[in-house]
Amino acid sequence: MPISIQDIIDDPALATRLVAGASHASRKLRWAHACELPDPAQWLGEGELLMTTGIGIPAGAEPQRDYVERLAAARVAGLMLGENMQAPRNIESLLATAQRLDFPLLLIHKSVPFSAVARAIIDTSKQEELERRGAVTRIYESARMGLRNNGLEFLLQRLAADLRTCLYLFDAQTLEPWHPGLAPLPSGWRERLGRRSGTATTVTRHASEEGEALSMALPSIPACKVLACGGLLDYGLLHHVTAVLGIELERQQVEQERLLRQGWELLDDLLRQRLSERPAHERLSAMGFPVGKALFGIARCQAELPERWSQRLHLQGVAVLARAQGEELILLLASADSAQTVQQALDCPLGLSDPLGHAGRTSEALREARLALAHTSASCPLAHYARSAGELLWLPSSLEEAVLVHRRALGALADYDGEHGAQLEHTLLVFLEQNRSWQKTAERLSVHRQTLVYRIRRIEEITGLSLDSTEDVAVLWIALRAAQIAGIGAGLKG
């Protein structure tokens, strides 16, 4: 650490005492410079100690006050005056101004050469530079060890030990730990950092009653910041730390993207039923989705790209695979334990199947998830298939019931569509979704109004139900919802 004013005072060989500015005794000294000019402030700057025999100190009270005020304005670390040397006899104004400004004023015995003070600062700087070089070496040794996949927590602990400091890695916006398992910010620093926003990649110094700290956003990931408290606080060293952490986070991101790609491929193979039982079980287990616990989920929402929140969930230690298919978002969860976290990340209703059990149950599990989704509501955004029966009494409580309800009301229409390649069932779904608005339905289907009128009349003929009857409309709507639950007919188009 750099030498401080207190270190100078505590060194008996330097025979120095402090007569003003005691609250700044911990101020660090970058250099000590002897100057006898009448205005040394223009030659000195922050962290530098002015040493003088007193030749340049003016005799009058007003000039003495100006002399000290200029030094304080230039952020000079302090004034060291040789006792009983060549200063004016009356320096009361000099002393009073230093006390008023709380500016460090030191008196050094005339037998001690100024060079001894400069040498003490140089020796400390040399030791500091040796420590700094050693810290840089240790930092990159830790970086090498980090390549062994020991994890971010291990690397952060190693780097903290290298710098003899406390390191915190956190999200610049939320101030939460960047990864699960990392230490949270102390409440004092969290409150102080909360007053500053932004993700600038420059080093920021913070001071509080707890001491000093440096913070900096990682250049490669500006949303992630590191805070260093105590120890070898140094702008240059913090740049080395952020570089090492940035490399590790990028390596983890590449690995995570590789795992996500593998997961998407696995999910696609399952949905298209390309895998036989044994390979499916092996790949699911290798990805952390044991078939005995893994379950499907279905959501319908305007969510951002699946890979983005999948990555956020991965950072929280939640295993989930996702794929958008039409208006549905199909998910594979490692277990039901993570369902609440996933639903909150999506911020929309989520229906869950029973555990998969075996790969051949994929289609059935998807239908279970759709049925569970149909039983969600604003007050209950998460529904499990096993618990959904009876929650909404007007909906089918099982897949078998859903197929039966659809068949009884719309079986003839579905058969007609299949035989003639028509889309009357889909037309009916859109018509009811648009609250039987002829204009909106025609626009949605991109057909002429007269074409739509013909289709609706044909639907009524085939089903024997009238769209002017509230009772018949209710039957048709429930049948269409049943189709969605079972994943058949118009339910496939969503």
VEXDREN-2710 file (C-alpha; in Angstrom, 1 decimal):
% VEXDREN-2710
k/r/px/py/pz
1/MET/0.0/0.0/0.0
2/PRO/1.3/3.6/-0.6
3/ILE/2.8/5.4/2.3
4/SER/0.5/7.7/4.2
5/ILE/1.0/10.9/6.3
6/GLN/0.4/8.7/9.4
7/ASP/3.2/6.4/8.3
8/ILE/5.6/9.4/8.2
9/ILE/4.5/10.5/11.7
10/ASP/4.9/7.0/13.1
11/ASP/8.4/6.6/11.8
12/PRO/10.7/7.8/14.6
13/ALA/13.6/8.2/12.2
14/LEU/11.7/11.0/10.5
15/ALA/11.0/13.0/13.7
16/THR/7.8/14.5/12.3
17/ARG/4.7/15.7/14.1
18/LEU/1.3/16.7/12.9
19/VAL/-0.1/20.1/14.0
20/ALA/-3.2/20.4/11.7
21/GLY/-5.4/18.2/9.5
22/ALA/-5.5/15.2/11.8
23/SER/-8.6/13.8/10.1
24/HIS/-6.6/13.4/6.9
25/ALA/-3.6/11.6/8.5
26/SER/-4.5/8.5/6.4
27/ARG/-4.0/10.4/3.1
28/LYS/-1.8/8.6/0.7
29/LEU/1.4/10.2/-0.6
30/ARG/2.5/9.6/-4.2
31/TRP/5.6/11.9/-3.9
32/ALA/7.3/14.4/-1.7
33/HIS/8.8/17.5/-3.3
34/ALA/11.0/20.3/-1.9
35/CYS/10.0/23.8/-3.2
36/GLU/10.9/27.3/-1.9
37/LEU/8.9/29.2/-4.5
38/PRO/6.3/31.7/-3.2
39/ASP/3.5/29.8/-5.1
40/PRO/4.3/26.1/-5.1
41/ALA/0.7/25.1/-5.7
42/GLN/1.1/25.6/-9.5
43/TRP/3.9/23.0/-9.5
44/LEU/2.3/20.3/-7.3
45/GLY/-0.8/18.2/-7.5
46/GLU/-3.0/15.6/-5.8
47/GLY/-1.2/13.2/-3.5
48/GLU/2.1/15.2/-3.4
49/LEU/3.7/16.4/-0.2
50/LEU/5.2/19.9/-0.2
51/MET/8.5/20.1/1.8
52/THR/9.9/23.6/2.6
53/THR/12.4/25.2/4.9
54/GLY/10.1/28.2/5.0
55/ILE/11.9/30.5/2.6
56/GLY/8.9/30.9/0.3
57/ILE/6.3/31.4/3.1
58/PRO/5.2/35.0/3.1
59/ALA/5.4/37.0/6.3
60/GLY/2.0/38.7/6.3
61/ALA/-1.2/37.1/7.7
62/GLU/-3.2/37.6/4.5
63/PRO/-0.5/36.1/2.2
64/GLN/0.0/33.1/4.5
65/ARG/-3.8/32.4/4.3
66/ASP/-3.7/32.6/0.5
67/TYR/-0.6/30.4/0.5
68/VAL/-2.4/27.5/2.3
69/GLU/-5.7/28.0/0.5
70/ARG/-3.9/27.6/-2.9
71/LEU/-2.3/24.4/-1.7
72/ALA/-5.6/23.0/-0.5
73/ALA/-7.3/24.0/-3.8
74/ALA/-4.6/22.1/-5.8
75/ARG/-5.4/19.0/-3.7
76/VAL/-1.8/18.9/-2.4
77/ALA/-1.5/16.1/0.2
78/GLY/0.0/18.3/2.9
79/LEU/2.7/20.8/3.9
80/MET/5.9/19.7/5.7
81/LEU/7.7/22.6/7.3
82/GLY/11.2/22.4/8.8
83/GLU/11.2/23.5/12.4
84/ASN/13.3/26.5/13.4
85/MET/14.6/27.0/9.9
86/GLN/13.9/29.9/7.6
87/ALA/10.1/30.5/8.0
88/PRO/8.8/33.8/9.3
89/ARG/8.7/34.1/13.1
90/ASN/5.0/34.5/13.1
91/ILE/3.1/31.8/11.2
92/GLU/-0.1/31.9/13.3
93/SER/-2.2/32.7/10.2
94/LEU/-0.6/29.8/8.4
95/LEU/-1.5/27.5/11.2
96/ALA/-5.0/28.9/11.7
97/THR/-5.8/28.5/8.0
98/ALA/-4.6/24.9/8.0
99/GLN/-6.7/24.1/11.0
100/ARG/-9.8/25.8/9.4
101/LEU/-9.4/23.9/6.2
102/ASP/-8.3/20.7/8.0
103/PHE/-5.2/20.8/5.7
104/PRO/-2.3/18.5/7.0
105/LEU/0.5/20.6/8.3
106/LEU/3.6/18.7/9.5
107/LEU/6.6/20.0/11.4
108/ILE/9.9/18.0/10.8
109/HIS/13.0/18.3/13.0
110/LYS/15.7/20.4/11.3
111/SER/18.2/17.6/11.7
112/VAL/16.2/15.3/9.4
113/PRO/17.0/15.9/5.7
114/PHE/14.1/16.1/3.3
115/SER/15.7/13.4/1.2
116/ALA/15.0/10.9/4.0
117/VAL/11.2/11.6/3.5
118/ALA/11.5/11.2/-0.2
119/ARG/13.5/8.0/0.2
120/ALA/10.9/6.6/2.5
121/ILE/8.2/7.2/-0.1
122/ILE/10.4/5.7/-2.9
123/ASP/11.1/2.6/-0.8
124/THR/7.4/2.1/-0.1
125/SER/6.6/2.7/-3.8
126/LYS/9.2/0.0/-4.8
127/GLN/7.7/-2.4/-2.3
128/GLU/4.2/-1.6/-3.6
129/GLU/5.4/-2.2/-7.2
130/LEU/6.9/-5.6/-6.2
131/GLU/3.5/-6.5/-4.6
132/ARG/1.7/-5.2/-7.7
133/ARG/3.8/-7.3/-10.0
134/GLY/3.3/-10.3/-7.8
135/ALA/-0.4/-9.7/-7.8
136/VAL/-0.5/-9.6/-11.6
137/THR/1.4/-12.9/-11.8
138/ARG/-1.0/-14.5/-9.3
139/ILE/-4.0/-13.1/-11.2
140/TYR/-3.0/-14.8/-14.4
141/GLU/-2.1/-18.0/-12.6
142/SER/-5.7/-18.0/-11.3
143/ALA/-6.9/-17.4/-14.8
144/ARG/-5.0/-20.4/-16.0
145/MET/-6.5/-22.5/-13.2
146/GLY/-10.0/-21.1/-14.2
147/LEU/-9.7/-22.8/-17.5
148/ARG/-10.0/-26.2/-15.7
149/ASN/-13.8/-25.6/-15.3
150/ASN/-13.6/-25.0/-11.6
151/GLY/-16.4/-22.5/-11.8
152/LEU/-16.8/-18.7/-11.4
153/GLU/-17.1/-18.9/-7.6
154/PHE/-13.7/-20.6/-7.4
155/LEU/-12.1/-18.1/-9.7
156/LEU/-13.5/-15.1/-7.8
157/GLN/-12.2/-16.4/-4.5
158/ARG/-8.8/-17.0/-6.0
159/LEU/-8.6/-13.5/-7.4
160/ALA/-9.8/-12.0/-4.1
161/ALA/-7.0/-13.9/-2.4
162/ASP/-4.5/-12.7/-5.0
163/LEU/-5.3/-9.1/-4.2
164/ARG/-6.0/-9.6/-0.5
165/THR/-9.3/-7.9/-1.1
166/CYS/-13.0/-8.7/-1.2
167/LEU/-14.5/-9.1/-4.7
168/TYR/-18.2/-9.0/-5.6
169/LEU/-19.5/-9.7/-9.0
170/PHE/-23.0/-8.3/-9.6
171/ASP/-25.7/-7.3/-12.1
172/ALA/-25.3/-3.5/-12.7
173/GLN/-29.1/-3.0/-12.9
174/THR/-30.4/-5.2/-10.1
175/LEU/-27.3/-5.2/-7.9
176/GLU/-27.9/-8.9/-7.3
177/PRO/-25.1/-11.5/-7.6
178/TRP/-24.3/-12.3/-11.2
179/HIS/-24.4/-16.0/-10.6
180/PRO/-26.2/-18.1/-8.0
181/GLY/-23.7/-19.0/-5.2
182/LEU/-21.7/-15.7/-5.4
183/ALA/-21.6/-13.5/-2.3
184/PRO/-24.1/-10.7/-2.3
185/LEU/-23.0/-7.1/-2.0
186/PRO/-22.8/-5.8/1.6
187/SER/-25.8/-3.7/2.5
188/GLY/-23.8/-0.5/2.9
189/TRP/-22.1/-0.8/-0.5
190/ARG/-25.4/-1.9/-2.1
191/GLU/-27.1/1.3/-0.9
192/ARG/-24.2/3.5/-2.1
193/LEU/-24.0/1.8/-5.6
194/GLY/-27.7/2.0/-5.9
195/ARG/-27.4/5.8/-6.2
196/ARG/-25.2/5.4/-9.3
197/SER/-26.6/4.0/-12.5
198/GLY/-25.0/3.0/-15.8
199/THR/-22.6/0.4/-17.0
200/ALA/-19.5/2.5/-17.9
201/THR/-16.4/0.4/-18.3
202/THR/-14.2/3.0/-16.5
203/VAL/-13.1/2.5/-12.9
204/THR/-15.1/4.3/-10.3
205/ARG/-13.8/5.0/-6.8
206/HIS/-16.2/4.9/-3.9
207/ALA/-15.5/6.1/-0.3
208/SER/-17.6/5.5/2.8
209/GLU/-17.1/5.0/6.5
210/GLU/-16.3/1.3/5.7
211/GLY/-13.3/2.4/3.6
212/GLU/-12.6/2.7/-0.1
213/ALA/-13.7/0.5/-3.0
214/LEU/-13.3/0.4/-6.7
215/SER/-16.0/-0.7/-9.2
216/MET/-15.9/-1.4/-12.9
217/ALA/-18.1/-3.0/-15.5
218/LEU/-16.6/-5.8/-17.5
219/PRO/-15.7/-4.5/-21.0
220/SER/-16.9/-7.6/-22.6
221/ILE/-20.2/-7.8/-20.6
222/PRO/-21.1/-4.2/-19.5
223/ALA/-24.2/-5.4/-17.6
224/CYS/-21.8/-7.2/-15.2
225/LYS/-19.8/-5.2/-12.7
226/VAL/-17.1/-6.1/-10.1
227/LEU/-16.5/-4.3/-6.8
228/ALA/-13.2/-4.5/-5.0
229/CYS/-13.0/-3.5/-1.3
230/GLY/-9.7/-3.0/0.5
231/GLY/-6.4/-4.8/-0.1
232/LEU/-4.3/-3.9/-3.1
233/LEU/-6.8/-1.3/-4.5
234/ASP/-5.3/-0.3/-7.8
235/TYR/-6.9/0.9/-11.1
236/GLY/-4.5/-1.1/-13.2
237/LEU/-4.9/-4.3/-11.2
238/LEU/-8.7/-4.0/-11.4
239/HIS/-8.4/-3.9/-15.2
240/HIS/-6.5/-7.2/-15.1
241/VAL/-9.2/-8.7/-12.9
242/THR/-12.0/-7.6/-15.2
243/ALA/-10.1/-9.0/-18.2
244/VAL/-9.8/-12.4/-16.5
245/LEU/-13.4/-12.5/-15.3
246/GLY/-14.6/-11.4/-18.8
247/ILE/-12.7/-14.2/-20.4
248/GLU/-14.2/-16.7/-17.9
249/LEU/-17.7/-15.4/-18.4
250/GLU/-17.4/-15.5/-22.2
251/ARG/-16.1/-19.0/-22.0
252/GLN/-19.1/-20.0/-19.8
253/GLN/-21.4/-18.3/-22.3
254/VAL/-20.0/-20.2/-25.2
255/GLU/-20.4/-23.4/-23.3
256/GLN/-23.9/-22.5/-22.3
257/GLU/-24.8/-21.7/-25.9
258/ARG/-23.4/-25.1/-26.9
259/LEU/-25.5/-26.8/-24.3
260/LEU/-28.6/-24.9/-25.4
261/ARG/-28.1/-25.9/-29.0
262/GLN/-27.8/-29.5/-27.9
263/GLY/-31.0/-29.1/-25.9
264/TRP/-32.9/-27.6/-28.8
265/GLU/-31.8/-30.4/-31.0
266/LEU/-32.9/-32.9/-28.4
267/LEU/-36.3/-31.2/-27.9
268/ASP/-36.8/-31.2/-31.7
269/ASP/-36.0/-34.9/-31.9
270/LEU/-38.4/-35.6/-29.1
271/LEU/-41.2/-33.6/-30.7
272/ARG/-40.7/-35.1/-34.1
273/GLN/-40.4/-38.6/-32.5
274/ARG/-37.0/-39.3/-34.1
275/LEU/-35.6/-41.1/-31.1
276/SER/-36.1/-44.7/-29.9
277/GLU/-36.5/-45.3/-26.2
278/ARG/-32.9/-46.0/-25.1
279/PRO/-31.1/-43.2/-27.0
280/ALA/-33.8/-40.7/-25.8
281/HIS/-33.3/-41.8/-22.2
282/GLU/-29.5/-41.5/-22.5
283/ARG/-29.6/-38.1/-24.1
284/LEU/-32.1/-36.8/-21.6
285/SER/-30.1/-38.0/-18.7
286/ALA/-26.9/-36.5/-20.1
287/MET/-28.6/-33.1/-20.4
288/GLY/-29.9/-33.3/-16.8
289/PHE/-33.5/-34.2/-17.7
290/PRO/-34.1/-37.6/-16.1
291/VAL/-37.3/-39.1/-17.7
292/GLY/-38.7/-40.0/-14.3
293/LYS/-38.9/-36.3/-13.4
294/ALA/-38.8/-34.3/-16.6
295/LEU/-42.1/-32.8/-17.7
296/PHE/-43.4/-30.7/-20.6
297/GLY/-44.9/-27.3/-20.2
298/ILE/-46.9/-25.2/-22.7
299/ALA/-47.4/-21.4/-22.6
300/ARG/-49.0/-18.9/-25.0
301/CYS/-47.5/-15.5/-24.5
302/GLN/-45.6/-12.7/-26.3
303/ALA/-42.3/-13.7/-24.7
304/GLU/-38.9/-12.6/-25.9
305/LEU/-36.8/-15.1/-27.8
306/PRO/-36.7/-18.4/-25.9
307/GLU/-32.9/-18.5/-25.8
308/ARG/-32.6/-15.2/-24.0
309/TRP/-34.7/-16.1/-20.9
310/SER/-33.4/-19.7/-21.2
311/GLN/-29.9/-18.2/-20.6
312/ARG/-31.1/-16.2/-17.6
313/LEU/-32.7/-19.3/-16.1
314/HIS/-29.5/-21.2/-16.7
315/LEU/-27.6/-18.5/-14.7
316/GLN/-30.1/-19.2/-11.9
317/GLY/-29.3/-22.9/-12.0
318/VAL/-32.7/-23.8/-13.6
319/ALA/-32.6/-26.4/-16.4
320/VAL/-35.2/-25.8/-19.1
321/LEU/-35.3/-26.3/-22.9
322/ALA/-37.7/-24.2/-25.0
323/ARG/-39.0/-24.0/-28.5
324/ALA/-41.5/-21.7/-30.2
325/GLN/-44.0/-23.6/-32.3
326/GLY/-46.8/-21.5/-33.8
327/GLU/-48.4/-19.5/-31.0
328/GLU/-47.2/-22.0/-28.4
329/LEU/-44.1/-22.1/-26.4
330/ILE/-43.1/-25.7/-25.7
331/LEU/-40.8/-26.3/-22.7
332/LEU/-39.1/-29.2/-21.2
333/LEU/-38.4/-28.8/-17.4
334/ALA/-36.0/-31.0/-15.5
335/SER/-38.5/-31.3/-12.7
336/ALA/-41.7/-29.7/-11.3
337/ASP/-39.6/-28.0/-8.6
338/SER/-38.5/-25.4/-11.1
339/ALA/-42.0/-24.7/-12.5
340/GLN/-42.7/-21.6/-10.3
341/THR/-39.3/-20.0/-11.3
342/VAL/-40.0/-20.7/-15.0
343/GLN/-43.5/-19.3/-14.9
344/GLN/-42.3/-16.1/-13.2
345/ALA/-39.5/-15.7/-15.8
346/LEU/-42.1/-16.1/-18.6
347/ASP/-44.6/-13.9/-16.8
348/CYS/-47.6/-15.6/-18.5
349/PRO/-49.8/-18.7/-17.8
350/LEU/-48.0/-22.1/-17.9
351/GLY/-49.5/-25.5/-18.1
352/LEU/-47.5/-28.6/-17.0
353/SER/-47.8/-32.3/-17.9
354/ASP/-47.3/-35.3/-15.7
355/PRO/-43.6/-36.5/-15.6
356/LEU/-42.6/-37.9/-19.0
357/GLY/-41.8/-41.4/-17.8
358/HIS/-40.5/-42.5/-21.2
359/ALA/-39.8/-40.9/-24.6
360/GLY/-42.8/-42.5/-26.3
361/ARG/-45.1/-40.4/-24.1
362/THR/-44.1/-37.1/-25.7
363/SER/-47.3/-36.5/-27.6
364/GLU/-49.5/-37.4/-24.7
365/ALA/-47.5/-35.2/-22.3
366/LEU/-47.9/-32.2/-24.7
367/ARG/-51.7/-32.8/-24.7
368/GLU/-51.6/-33.0/-20.9
369/ALA/-49.8/-29.6/-20.7
370/ARG/-52.4/-28.1/-23.1
371/LEU/-55.2/-29.3/-20.8
372/ALA/-53.4/-27.9/-17.8
373/LEU/-52.9/-24.6/-19.6
374/ALA/-56.6/-24.4/-20.3
375/HIS/-57.2/-24.5/-16.6
376/THR/-54.9/-21.5/-15.8
377/SER/-56.3/-18.1/-14.9
378/ALA/-55.2/-14.7/-13.8
379/SER/-55.3/-15.8/-10.1
380/CYS/-53.7/-19.2/-10.9
381/PRO/-51.1/-18.7/-13.7
382/LEU/-49.5/-22.1/-13.1
383/ALA/-51.5/-25.4/-13.5
384/HIS/-50.4/-29.0/-13.3
385/TYR/-52.3/-31.7/-15.3
386/ALA/-52.7/-33.9/-12.3
387/ARG/-54.4/-31.2/-10.3
388/SER/-56.4/-29.5/-13.1
389/ALA/-59.5/-31.8/-13.0
390/GLY/-62.5/-29.9/-11.7
391/GLU/-60.8/-26.5/-11.5
392/LEU/-62.8/-25.2/-14.5
393/LEU/-65.9/-27.3/-14.6
394/TRP/-67.0/-26.4/-18.1
395/LEU/-63.7/-27.7/-19.6
396/PRO/-62.9/-31.4/-20.1
397/SER/-61.0/-32.8/-17.1
398/SER/-59.0/-35.4/-19.1
399/LEU/-57.6/-35.9/-22.6
400/GLU/-60.1/-38.6/-23.3
401/GLU/-63.0/-36.2/-22.4
402/ALA/-61.5/-33.5/-24.6
403/VAL/-61.4/-35.8/-27.6
404/LEU/-65.0/-37.0/-26.9
405/VAL/-66.3/-33.4/-26.5
406/HIS/-64.7/-32.4/-29.8
407/ARG/-65.9/-35.4/-31.6
408/ARG/-69.5/-35.1/-30.5
409/ALA/-69.8/-31.4/-31.6
410/LEU/-67.4/-31.1/-34.4
411/GLY/-66.6/-34.6/-35.6
412/ALA/-68.6/-34.2/-38.8
413/LEU/-66.9/-30.9/-39.6
414/ALA/-63.5/-32.4/-38.9
415/ASP/-64.3/-35.3/-41.2
416/TYR/-65.5/-32.9/-44.0
417/ASP/-62.2/-30.9/-43.7
418/GLY/-60.2/-34.1/-43.9
419/GLU/-62.1/-35.4/-47.0
420/HIS/-62.2/-32.1/-48.9
421/GLY/-59.0/-30.4/-47.7
422/ALA/-61.1/-27.5/-46.4
423/GLN/-60.5/-25.3/-43.4
424/LEU/-64.0/-24.8/-42.1
425/GLU/-63.1/-25.7/-38.5
426/HIS/-60.3/-23.1/-38.5
427/THR/-62.8/-20.6/-40.0
428/LEU/-65.2/-21.3/-37.1
429/LEU/-62.4/-20.8/-34.6
430/VAL/-61.4/-17.4/-36.0
431/PHE/-65.0/-16.3/-36.3
432/LEU/-65.7/-17.0/-32.6
433/GLU/-62.3/-15.6/-31.5
434/GLN/-63.4/-12.4/-33.3
435/ASN/-66.7/-12.4/-31.4
436/ARG/-68.6/-13.2/-34.6
437/SER/-67.5/-10.0/-36.3
438/TRP/-67.8/-10.6/-40.1
439/GLN/-65.5/-7.8/-41.1
440/LYS/-62.7/-8.7/-38.6
441/THR/-62.9/-12.4/-39.4
442/ALA/-62.8/-11.8/-43.2
443/GLU/-59.7/-9.6/-42.7
444/ARG/-58.0/-12.1/-40.4
445/LEU/-58.7/-15.0/-43.0
446/SER/-57.9/-12.7/-46.0
447/VAL/-61.2/-13.7/-47.7
448/HIS/-64.1/-11.8/-49.2
449/ARG/-67.0/-11.2/-46.9
450/GLN/-69.3/-13.2/-49.1
451/THR/-66.9/-16.2/-49.0
452/LEU/-67.0/-16.0/-45.2
453/VAL/-70.8/-15.9/-45.3
454/TYR/-70.8/-19.1/-47.4
455/ARG/-68.4/-20.9/-45.1
456/ILE/-70.4/-20.1/-42.0
457/ARG/-73.6/-21.3/-43.6
458/ARG/-71.9/-24.5/-44.7
459/ILE/-70.6/-25.0/-41.1
460/GLU/-74.1/-24.6/-39.7
461/GLU/-75.4/-27.2/-42.3
462/ILE/-72.7/-29.8/-41.4
463/THR/-72.8/-29.4/-37.6
464/GLY/-76.5/-28.8/-37.3
465/LEU/-75.8/-25.9/-34.9
466/SER/-76.7/-22.3/-35.4
467/LEU/-74.3/-19.4/-34.8
468/ASP/-77.2/-17.2/-34.0
469/SER/-78.0/-19.4/-31.0
470/THR/-76.1/-18.6/-27.7
471/GLU/-76.5/-22.2/-26.6
472/ASP/-75.1/-23.6/-29.9
473/VAL/-72.2/-21.0/-29.8
474/ALA/-71.3/-22.2/-26.3
475/VAL/-71.2/-25.8/-27.4
476/LEU/-69.1/-25.0/-30.5
477/TRP/-66.7/-22.9/-28.4
478/ILE/-66.2/-25.6/-25.7
479/ALA/-65.6/-28.1/-28.5
480/LEU/-62.9/-25.9/-30.1
481/ARG/-61.2/-25.4/-26.7
482/ALA/-61.3/-29.2/-26.3
483/ALA/-59.6/-29.5/-29.6
484/GLN/-56.9/-27.2/-28.5
485/ILE/-56.4/-29.2/-25.3
486/ALA/-56.2/-32.4/-27.2
487/GLY/-54.0/-30.9/-29.9
488/ILE/-56.4/-32.0/-32.7
489/GLY/-58.4/-30.3/-35.4
490/ALA/-58.3/-26.5/-35.3
491/GLY/-56.3/-26.8/-32.0
492/LEU/-53.2/-27.6/-34.0
493/LYS/-53.4/-24.2/-35.8
494/GLY/-54.0/-22.2/-32.6
END
